[in-house]
């Protein structure tokens, strides 16, 4: 086929070319190998000169649209040159030719990406500052297989999509261009011409930093300049297992944990939060911080769950390095960092992934598969290798670049089921006629398998609300491969039970015991999360019945059951001091309550003491996921709404006996069953005066009586305070 230079130049001028390198840059002449032609397209230039060493030569303006060329004689091999252009405003600009560089992405990289197994795709796609042939600049790459043309636009080219047109690499669908002179802080987008001629402006899907909302451009940014100081933390993690260790998680929405008192509209920066939030979490005794999404997102009210930057920390609170400092300081204080991560859906904002190259690229084309009607978002097409690659490499990115310790994967149930949130006729069955999303299931197994292969100490947590089998079972045995699953059933049962007047709790006694029928079927985390204190659900304290004293006593009792029940723990910010009002993402937490009402400070002290006791008591966390770590002492005292049980560590002698009184009734000489015929001592009581209770306790050592009671062969006689949890420990 004849190569028509004029026709190819027409495509460049019209900004319709898939590979402008064919005619731009340096090319040996086919009819005269000793000569070469250099072409450049500069729509805003009045004149252009080719500069080689100290020599400047005027280039011929062959098209009025701004196409310049120069024939170079005595040509033998590629040589170094740059351009000097005089623009219409008489501004003289000097720059290197972006069309003089060979493709830089290897065939192997493209094969891995298209195969869905390039787990560090963030190292190749997006923008990366680098030096080629001693020339500094930025390499840009983007996946847009259905695009007719892709350009890079920014302040550096006056947002003109004609100037920096990219080339598509073979059949990969990846477009590439190295632009000399682009450096840290430059903003950019991709301008995409679809096959139907539609012009789209898109943020970089692989951006590592973005403009502050409402602006949406991506920012060229180097992540590797930060010097990590957490080597000892990383080494310690490889020697421990998270399953038989304490895990008490403090869930935080960073923008609203605390605001600047002098300006309540201003978010604290990541570095300011490192100086205030981390000491607080450490003082309160939590082992982990779970951050609601800190990936870039357009709307504050989405709480971060409508992600537009899957590789980009939000610029609301600082730079990527500022967030790295925050994580580093967490690790320096022995606090692990978990991130909320949203691979289930993404927003429809025009600058993001939807209709990215003029086609349904990241989402399904059929709206019955590609959109979520309730959330008004788009659903990822998990059957596409490159989409799986995008999401898996996002998870790898946060582990690799930000030293994150784990993820809470949001809305897993919506991924697993094709009919989630849909009515009949609004969803398409799978190939076998079922409602399971087989492609999403395979993606989840793929994700967890490769994450645990490279980062075995990672906490992969599923927020999953159905009875889907094996969410936290290994993928190679038929499970989904997560490390943990949120126990939504326990949470719903407990909030329903504790909201009831104690007078009627005996009629709902099974709510206290039901969770133990399935407690060891998964590796559960017990959550009292942000979802339970918004949208008219009231704060945790406000859910509790009774007068003010009883409300606090009930909340202490709820926390007591949570911390002593099998499973790891998660508490949303504000719950620890008894926030009165519902959480609102644009207001700071009501910290003044701790100073104004003693009961709030006492509850805060109680949670700190509960965490301290928890971490010092292996019986409460060493055997969380096996029935060997739990034994009922008595679950049949229905009329008095009392339950008792024992928790065991790996050493069965190392056990604790827990009793919960769910009514305000005081009982003396109550028979509490114990596992051994030995002496027991009270070691924790939620009714202490320092916690805001009535200060009733059992100060004396109790000798077991060899008389069966409940489910065991011996018991002790104790005093039971009102609305209280008590723990006894054997005296050795």
Helices and strands as residue ranges (DSSP letters): H 5-13, G 20-22, E 25-29, E 32-41, E 45-52, E 55-58, E 60-63, E 67-72, E 82-87, E 92-95, G 98-100, H 107-115, G 121-123, E 126-132, E 135-143, E 149-154, G 155-157, E 167-169, E 174-180, E 187-193, E 199-202, E 218-219, H 231-239, E 248-252, H 254-257, E 259-260, E 263-267, H 270-284, E 288-291, E 295-297, G 300-302, E 307-313, G 315-317, H 320-332, E 336-341, H 367-370, E 371-372, E 377-378, H 385-402, E 406-409, H 412-416, H 438-454, E 459-462, G 475-477, E 484-486, H 488-498, G 502-508, H 510-513, G 514-517, E 524-528, G 530-533, H 540-543, H 548-564, E 568-572, G 575-577, H 592-596, H 598-615, G 618-620, G 627-629, E 630-637, E 642-648, E 655-661, E 667-674, E 679-685, G 689-691, E 702-703, E 714-720, E 724-730
